[in-house]
């Protein structure tokens, strides 16, 4: 079973596939299967052309597994994984392939577009 433990929209900067992106959806995702739990961080950049535009485009989506072990979901573990969450996302974004000749992409952590959702 897959659960979005945490997700939130933020303002962002970046150009992917020649399209300017002004929004990012970040998430901590849990997967549980056959007695194994895994967690991954993910970020998806999208155009966010106006206040109503939250249409996520999947051509600028990046993720990384940060935890895998036998067991099940744990609120304590999830709280611990949230501590380095922003640094994990920033590292993922730094490694993302942006359009040549454009500045590096970034999530504007001080400019949330929506309240966080927890699952």
N, C-alpha and C positions, 0 to 999 in steps of 0.2 A: 504494500500500500504506500502510495506517495502522498505526503502532506507538506504544504507550505507552512513551515513553522513560523516564519516571519516574512513579510514582504511590505515594501513601501516604495512609492514613487518620489523621485527627486528631480530637480532641475539638473541638467547635464550639458556638457559641451562635447562635440565630436563630429567628425564627418566619416561616414562609412558608406562605401559603394557610391560615393559622389553625392550623398544626401546628408544635409546638415541635421544633426540630432540635438534636440534641446531638452529631452527627458530621458530618464532611466528608471527602470523597475529593478530593484535589487531584492534578492530573496535568499533565505536559508531553507533548504529543502531536505526533508527526511524521506528515506526509502527503507521499507522493512520487507524482507522476503526470506523465508526459510530460516528463521531464527537469527538473521543477520541484520543489523541496522547500519545505515550509511547516511551521511550528511554531505551536502554539497552547497557551495555558494554559487549564485548566478546573478548576472546583470544583463539586461537587455536595453539597448538604446533605441529610442523611437523619436520621430520628428517633433511631436508636440507643437504643432503650428499655432494652436490657440488653446484657450482654457478648457475647451470641450474635447480636444484631441488627445485621447489616451490609447489610440490604436497602436498596439505593440507590433513592431515589425521584427521578424525573426531572422533577418539577415545580419543583425549586429547583436547576437546573443552569445555570451561566453559563460562557461561554468567550470568548476573544479571541485573534485571530491576532496573533502578535508578530514573525513573520519569514516572508518569502517571497522566493525568488530561484531562478534557474536553478542546478542542481547536484544533489547527493545528500547523504545523511546524513553528518555529520562529528562524531566524538567531541569534537574541539576546539570546534566551534560549540556542541554540546550542553552542554559544560561552561560555556561563556560564557553561554549562555541560562539556566543554572541559577543564576548569580550574582544576577540580579534577580528570580528566580522568586517568592519570598515577597512582595516588594513588588508584583509584577504581580498576584498572587492577591489581596492586600489591597486594591488599587485596584479590581479586579473586584468584590469583595465589597462595597466601599463604595458602588458604583454599583447594587448589586442592590436590587430592590424588596422590602422586608420588609413584613410585615403592619402596617398603620397602628396607631400607638399602642404599638408594641413597640420595644425598643432595637435599634440597628444590629446586624447579624450580624457574626460574626468567627470566624476559625479560631484555635484555641488551639495555636499552634506548639510550645509547651513541653509539650504533652500528646499525644504520638503514641499511636494505638490499635494500630497494627501496624508492623512493620518496612517500610522502603521496598522497592518492587519496581522493577527496571530492565529495560527491554526492548531 
